[in-house]
């Protein structure tokens, strides 16, 4: 979504729009229309800058991405910690 690069489904993070907020759906279990992006803060920044979330979910206005950003950054920090050890 953000960087527009293709990747296998297991490499992407599914995102859902729930009550005006972008919510991570790592197991892909939430019902409804979802969007996929790389679990990378840079990819998320591009998606926000391009206003890709409202288009993907076919919604008007902006969506809060704070929860999604926290999830992605936490995951990125965990990945960098495991690479250092």
C-alpha positions as CSV (number, residue, x, y, z in Angstrom):
1,X,0.0,0.0,0.0
2,X,2.6,2.5,1.0
3,X,5.6,1.6,-1.1
4,X,3.5,-0.2,-3.7
5,X,6.0,-3.1,-4.0
6,X,4.7,-6.6,-4.3
7,X,5.4,-9.2,-1.7
8,X,4.0,-12.6,-0.5
9,X,1.0,-12.4,1.7
10,X,2.8,-13.8,4.7
11,X,5.3,-10.9,4.5
12,X,2.6,-8.2,4.7
13,X,0.5,-7.0,7.5
14,X,-3.3,-6.9,7.1
15,X,-4.9,-3.6,8.3
16,X,-8.5,-3.0,9.0
17,X,-10.5,0.2,9.6
18,X,-12.5,0.0,12.8
19,X,-14.4,3.0,14.1
20,X,-12.3,5.5,12.3
21,X,-9.0,3.9,13.2
22,X,-6.5,1.7,11.4
23,X,-6.1,-1.5,13.4
24,X,-3.4,-4.2,12.7
25,X,-4.9,-7.6,12.0
26,X,-1.8,-9.9,12.0
27,X,-3.8,-13.1,12.0
28,X,-6.2,-11.9,9.2
29,X,-9.2,-12.9,11.3
30,X,-11.2,-9.7,11.4
31,X,-14.2,-9.6,9.1
32,X,-14.5,-7.1,6.3
33,X,-12.4,-5.2,3.8
34,X,-8.7,-5.2,4.6
35,X,-5.6,-3.6,3.2
36,X,-2.0,-4.9,3.2
37,X,1.3,-3.2,3.8
38,X,4.8,-4.0,4.7
39,X,5.3,-4.0,8.5
40,X,7.8,-1.2,8.1
41,X,7.5,2.4,9.5
42,X,8.7,3.8,6.2
43,X,6.0,2.0,4.2
44,X,3.4,3.2,6.7
45,X,4.7,6.8,6.4
46,X,4.3,6.6,2.6
47,X,0.7,5.2,2.9
48,X,-0.3,8.0,5.3
49,X,1.3,10.7,3.1
50,X,-0.5,9.3,0.0
51,X,-3.8,9.1,1.9
52,X,-3.9,5.4,0.8
53,X,-6.0,4.1,3.8
54,X,-9.2,6.0,3.1
55,X,-9.0,5.0,-0.5
56,X,-8.3,1.3,0.3
57,X,-11.2,1.1,2.7
58,X,-13.5,3.3,0.6
59,X,-14.1,5.8,3.4
60,X,-14.2,9.5,3.5
61,X,-11.9,11.6,5.8
62,X,-8.8,10.6,7.6
63,X,-8.2,7.6,9.8
64,X,-6.2,7.5,13.0
65,X,-3.0,5.5,12.5
66,X,-1.5,5.8,16.0
67,X,-2.3,2.2,17.1
68,X,-1.0,0.8,13.8
69,X,2.2,2.9,14.1
70,X,2.8,1.6,17.6
71,X,2.3,-2.0,16.5
72,X,4.7,-1.7,13.5
73,X,7.4,0.2,15.5
74,X,7.2,-2.4,18.3
75,X,7.5,-5.2,15.8
76,X,10.5,-3.4,14.1
77,X,12.2,-2.9,17.5
78,X,11.7,-6.6,18.3
79,X,13.2,-7.6,14.9
80,X,16.3,-5.4,15.4
81,X,16.8,-6.7,19.0
82,X,16.7,-10.3,17.8
83,X,19.2,-9.6,15.0
84,X,21.7,-8.0,17.5
85,X,21.8,-11.1,19.7
